[in-house]
Amino acid sequence: MMSTISIAERSRLEKKYPEVFRQSFMRRWGLLVGIGLTLLYLVFCWFFFSVGPALQNGKWDRAGIYIQDWYSWRAQPRLRFEDGAVVPQWSSRGQYAEGAEIDWLTPHDDGSMTATFGGADDRLEISTSQVDVYVDGVAWPVTITADGAIAPADAPAAIEQDGKKVLVHYGFAGQAEIRDNQVAVQRRFLGWANFLYDPRSPLWGNDLFDTVGLVFTGHGQQVLSEWLGNRAWQHADILAKLMQTLVMAFVGTLFATLVAFPLAFVAARTITPNRAANWLMKRGFDFLRSIDMLIWALFFTRGFGPGPIPGIAAIFFTDTGALGKVYAEALENVDDKQREGVKSVGASPASVNRFGVVPQVLPVFISQSLYFWESNTRSATIIGAVGAGGIGLKLLEAMGTNSDWDKVAYMVLLILGVVFLFDNVSNAIRSRLIGPAAH
């Protein structure tokens, strides 16, 4: 039940608590004003950066193909018309051994060939003069002429006339491009082709269960050798580049920690009572950390050439500035009682810092360095892509081919696994140093 107060009581309360009854405009409407300004800014960004046209003109179909390539693979033979016969030609990566029997691609005695897409109802009957395209069991003849391929006028949506070529779409199962001199086929399958062994390996064709059996029957060394030597997936090279990335992150962070540790004592006002030294050291830290790690990597790559040295140097310079600032702030907030206690027994300034300051800040220093090391594991991948070496450069090469997106997914999963592992190791060490709050 609501009750009212008298005018005199209200006046008394207004005089006693004026901040409650006479709030400023921003205190009363600040939240709504902030939300309105944020919405106006988002609308401005939408038009200024042409977000709408960018979304409309995006190659969404191409993006869908790339995503499918992460968890599946495409066999892409070019079925060329040569001397009245259909002759398959494979890419250099090669998913099948020479002379291997391919269940979805069947040659015939008359020189023609059949390519099936998930079943007999969806297939191509290919000859040098005509391609019968079966969609849901119904045949649609595509005529091959010297000027190109011609689809039937009443063909379904899965068969598309595109200039002088005909495109056939079978959904996830694949697609085909029919021209006057060839049929380019893309046949898609779940999984990664030849991830264990390449077609030239004597172990080619063995699946995971067969491989486990080989390991337990004394062929473990051969399995490891053939897996690392996989020419298509290049496991040995990828793992070596991954280790190079980890070394870059570790060495760069370690050097930055060793350099930032003593310099932070110079930057801290409570430790070094010299304003000029404090100011110069802090500005030095600002300079080092204000330049992004990627810019440092580009700079050192131009100076030293590609390799891990530019990556280590980029991490070292950036982290020296960042860690130096964090360390200096920690030193400026230490408890002076411990310092005064050590100083009261006549200890030298070095001993005062050693026994009165370092024990207080060391857990924080180590915790911050561990966090930076964990973060640099990810950053080393990015700076590797600009020439600093490591798995980042390998990742960029795979993306540049525009056909090795399954290999890109493989390297991304390796990076995620390493980051997850290092995150847990870093958290476990920090928990021992400064308690469970490190999580």
N, C-alpha and C positions, 0 to 999 in steps of 0.2 A: 504494500500500500504506500503510495507516494504522499509526502507531506511538503507543505510550503513554508518558507521562512519570511519573517517580516522585513520591511524595508530597512529598518534600523539594524537588524541582524546582518542583512546583506552588506550594508555599508561598513559595518564593523569588520566583516570577513574580508571585504575588498581592501580595507586599509591594512589589515594584518597580513594578507597574502596577495599582494598586488600582482605577483608574477603568475598567479593562477587565473585571475580574472582579466588581466590586461596583457595577453600574450602578443608577441610581435607577429607581423604578417607571415614571416618565414616559418615560425614555430607552428602556426595554425595551418598554413597551406603549403609548407615547404615540400612535403612528400608528393602532393599532387603536382606542384610546379616541376619537381624533378622528373616525375614520370612523363609529364607533357613534353618537357625539353628533350628527354630521351627518345620519345616517339618522333618528334620533329627531326631529330638528328638522324634517326634510322630512315625516315622518308627522304631526307636530303641525300643520304648515302645511296639509297635505292636509285635515284635519278642521276646523281653525279657519277656513279660508277657503272651506270647502264646495266644494272643487275637483271632487269626484265629481259632485254634483248639477249644478254649473255645466256640466260637460262633457255630462252626460246631457240637460240641458234646452236645450243650445245649438241655435240655428237653423242646423243644418249644411246643410240644403237651400237656405236663403237665401244662406248663404255661398258655396255652389257656383254659384248664379246670379250673384252679384257677381263672382266670379272669371271666369266665362264672359264677362261684360260687358266685362272688360278687353281681351279679344282678339277680340271679336265685337260685332255690333250687332243690335238687335231692331226690326223693323218692327211697330208696334202699332196697327193700325186697329181701331176699334170698328164692327162691322157691325150697324147699327141697323135695326130693323124699322119702316118708315114707309110707310103707305098701300099695304100689300101688296107692298112691294119691299124689298130689302136694300140699304141705303145706307151706304157706308164713310165714317167720320169719323176724321180723323188728328189726332195731337197737334200742339201748337204748334211743336215742333222741326222736324217735317216732313222725311222722308227722300226724298220724291219731289216732282217739280214738278207743278203743277196740270195735270190732264189727261194725265199721263204714262201710258204703257202698262206695266202691271206684270205680268210673266210668270207669277207664282205666284198672282195674284188675278184671276180671270176673271169678269166680269159676263155675264149671259145675258138674252135678250130678254124672258123671262117674269118678270124681276125677281129671280131667284135669283142665287146667286154660288157660285163654286168657289174654295176655298183649298187649294193643294197644299203638302205638307210634305216636300220632297225627292224626290217622285216620285208617280206616279199611284196607287200602292198605298196611300199615306198621304195622305188628303185629306178635306176637308169639303165636302159638297154642301148648301148652306145655302138654305133658303126660310123664309118667315115662320111656317110651321106645323110644319116638321120639318127636322132636320139629320141627314143621313146621314153617319155617321162611319166612314170606311174605315181599317181597321187591317190591314196586310199584305194588302190587296186584298179583305178581307171587310167588307161594309157592316153597320153597327149603327145602326138608326134611333133618334134621340132626339126624342121628341115635345115640341112647344112648346105649353104651355097657359097660361091666364091666371094660374095659381098658380106657374108655373115650368117648368123643363125636367125631363123624366123619361127616364132611361136604361133600356135593357133590363135585366131582372133577371139575365140570364146574360152580361152584357157582360164583356170581358176587363179585366185590371188597368189597361190604358191608359185606360179609360173609368171615371171615378169619380163616383158620385152624392154630392154634398156639399150636403145640405139641399135647397134649391129650385133649385140650379144643378148643372150637370154639368161636370166637369173632364176634359179630354182631354190626354194627354201623348204627345208624339212624340219624346222624348229631346232631343238637342241641337237638332234641327230646329225645335222650338218647342212651343207648347201653345195651348189654347183654353179659354175659359170660356163655356159656353152658359147664357143666362138666358132669361126669358120675353120680353124686349124687345130683345135684342141678343146678338151673339157677339163677345166680346173676344178677338182673335187676337194672339199673339206669335210672329212668324216670325223665326228667328235665322239670321244669315249671318256667315261669317268676315270679319275685317277691320273697318275703321271707315267708317261710311257718310258720304259727302260730306265726307271729310277735306280734300279739295283745294278744292272749290267747293260752295256751297250751291245748292239747287234754283232760286233766283231769279237766279243768275249766268248770264251768256251763255255761260260756259265749262262749265256743268254737263254732266256726262256724259263729260268728257275724263278718261281715266285718267292714270297717271304717265307712260307712254310718249308719249301724245298731248301731255302738258304739256311734256315735254322737246323734242318736235318744235316746239311753239309757241315755245319760248324760242329755238331755233336759227333760226327763221324770222322773227325780229324782233319777237315779241310778248311779250318778257320783262317789260316794264313792266306790261302788262295782266295777265299771269299773276300777278305779285307783288301788284298792286293787288287782284285778285279773291281771291287766297289770303288776304291779310291782312284783307280785308273779309268773309270768310266769317262769315255771321250765326249759323250753327249752332255752329261751333267757336271763333269769336272769337280767331283767332290773334293779331291785333294787340294785343288787350287782354291776352292771356295773356303774350305776349312783353314787353309794357310792364311788367306786374306782376313778371315774372322779373327784368327789369333793376332795378326798384325794390328787390327783395330783395337783389340783388348790391350795389347802392349802400348799402343799410342795413348790410350786413355789412362793406363796405370802410370806410365813413366811421366807423362805430362803433368798429371795430378801430383805425383810424388815430388817432382822438381819444384812445382809451384808451392807446395806445402813447406818444403825445406827453405825456400827463399823468403816466402811471406812471413814465416815464423819470426825470424830476427827483425825484419823490417817493421813488423807491426809494433814492436817495442819502441821503435823510434817515432812512429806515428801517434802513439798513445800519449795524450797530454799528462796523464797521471804518472806515467813511467819516465818519460823524457821531458822535463820542464823547459823546453826550448821551443818557442812559438814558430820560429823560422824552420826548424827541422821538422816539427809536426806538420806545418803547412806544406812544405815541399814534398814530404813523403806521402801525405794524403792526396795531393794533386797528382803525384806519380801513379798512385793506385787508381785514381779516377781516369787518367789517360789510358792505362792498360785495359781497364774493364769497359771503358766507353766504346772501344772499337770491338765490334762483334768478332767472335771466334772465326766465323766464315771469312771475314775480311782479312784477318791475320793469316788464315790458311792460303787465301789467294796471293797475298803478299809474299809469303815464304815459298810458295810453289814457284812463283816467278823467279825467286832468288836462288833456290836450291834444286829446282826441278821436282818432278813427281816422286813420291815415296813417303815413307813414314816420318822422316825428319821434319818436313813442314807441318805435319799433323801434330807431332809432339810439341813443336815450337808454338803453334797456335794455341794449343791447350795450356801450355806453360804461361804464356804472356797473359791470356785472358784470366786464368785462375789466380795468377799472382796478384792481380789487381783486386779481384773479388774476394779472395781469401784474406788478403792484407787488410781490406776494409773491415771484414767481419771479425778478424782477430783483434784489430785495434779497438773496435767497439767493445769487445769482450774484456779487453785489458782495462779499459777506462771505467768498467763497472765492477772491478774486483773489490773484495772486502779489505779495507785498509788496516783492519785490526791485525790481520796475520802479517802484513808487511811491517807494521810498527813493532810487533812482537819480535820478529827476526832482527829488525834494525836495533832494538833496545839492547841486544847482547853484543853489539859492536860489529855486526857482520858487514862485509863490503857490499856495495850496490849490486854487484853480480850475484852474491850469495842471497841478498834480499829478494831479487827476482827469481832466483833458482828455487828457494825454499818458501818464499812468502807469496809468490804470484803464480808460478807455473803449475803447482798442484791444483790451484783453483780453476785455471782455464784449460788445462790439458784435455780433460774429457770433452769440453766444448770444441776445442781445436780439432781433435781426432774425429768427433762426430761430424763436424762440418766438412772435413777433408773426405770422409767416407761418402757423404752425400754428393759432393762434387765428383768423386770418382764414379759413383753410380750414374750420375747425370752425364758425365763425359763419355761413358760407354755408348750412349745414344748419340751424343754430339759428334763423336769420332766417325760415325757412319756418314753423317752429313758432310763433314769437311773432307772425307775421303772421296766423295763424289766430285769435288772440284780439283782433284789431282793429288790429294794427300795420301793416296793409297788406301789399302785396307778393303773391307768388303763393300764400302760405299762406292768405290770405283767399279767394282765387279757388278754391283747392283745397277749402276748407271749404264754399263755396257749391255746388260741383259735387257733393260728397258729400251735402249736405243735400237735393238734389232726389231722391236715391235712384234716379235713372234715367240719370245721366250718368257711369257708371263708366268708360266708354271715354275720356271727357274727363279723368277722374281719372288713368287710366293714362298718358295723353298728358303731363299735367303732371308726374307722377312720373318719367317717362323724361327729361323736360327737366331736372328737378332732378338726377337721377342723372348725366346727361351733364355738367352744369355742375360738380358736385362732383368727378367724375372728372377733368375738365380742370384745375380749380383744384388738385387734389391733385398732379397731375403737374407743374404749374407751380411750386407751392410746394416740392416735392421737388427740382426742378431748381435753384431758387435756393438752397435750403439746402445742396445738395451743393457748389455753388460757394463757399459761405461757410465751411462747417465740414467739408467732405469727404463721401465716399460714405456715411459712417455715418448721415447724415441720412435715408437711406431706411429 
